[in-house]
Amino acid sequence: MLDNDMLSRFELSRVISKKVKVYGVIWFFIILVFGIVGLISEWSLIPLVFGNFITTLIALFIFNMDISRYQIAGLFGAVSAAKEKLSN
């Protein structure tokens, strides 16, 4: 598709890549906490399994809502860029 150099110039790609990293780190630490709770509690594997399932579903839902905001902004940006190019 696009080179890494060209992709790094776009502000939207930098914002989305930072968001993906942040969501991944937060998801990892939440799963880690559920794993530790599973180790020290008497329920053993139940917190890890349900915590992983629920955390993943909630994180995917929130991530989808967060990233979908940029589709509209990207569309308006593309339209304004096309309009500017046509006027020149």
N, C-alpha and C positions, 0 to 999 in steps of 0.2 A: 504494500500500500504506500506508505510514506516513510521516508528516512527518519531515523531518530533525531538528526539535526533539525530537520524541517518540522517535525512534530514537537520538539521542545520549544520552538519559537511561539507556538500558539498558547495563549494564556489559558484557554479553556482546557487544553490537554494537561497543563501543569496543575490546574485546580483539581481536575478529576483524578489524576494520579496521586495527588496528596490525600484526597478523600479516600481513595481505595486503600492506601497504606494505613490511614488512621482507623478506618473501619476494621481492617484486618488485625491490627494490633489490639484494638478493644475487644474484638471477638475472641482472639487468642487468650487474653487475660481472663475473660469471663469463663471460658472453657477450662482454663487452668484452675480458677477458683472452684468451679464445680467438681473438678477432679480431686482437688485437695479435700473438699467437703466429703466426697465419696470415700476417700481414704480414711478420714478420721471419724466418720459417722458410722452408725450401726447399719445403715441402709445399704452400704457398700456401693453398688453400681447404679442404683436408681437415680441419685442426683446427677451423675454424669450423663446418663442416657437422656433423661428428660430435660436436663439443663442444656445439653447440646442441641436437642431437637427444638426446644422452645427458643433458645437464644439465636439459633440459625434462622428460624422462621421470622422472628421479630427483626433481626438485623437485616435480612433480605428485604423485608417490607419497608423499613426505614430507609435503607440504602436506595431502593427503587424510587421512593418519593423524593429523596434528596437529589438524586441524579436527574430525574425527569424534569426538574426545574430548568436545567441547562438546555434541554431540547428546544424549548420555546425561545430562550435567549439566543441560542445558536441560529434558529430560524430567522429571527429579527436581524441578527448580525449579517447573515448571508443576504437577506433582502436589501439591507442598507448598502452593503458592499457592491451588490449587483447594480443597484440604482446609481451609486456613485460612479461606477465604471461606465455605465451607459451614458451618463451625463458628460463625461470627459471626452 
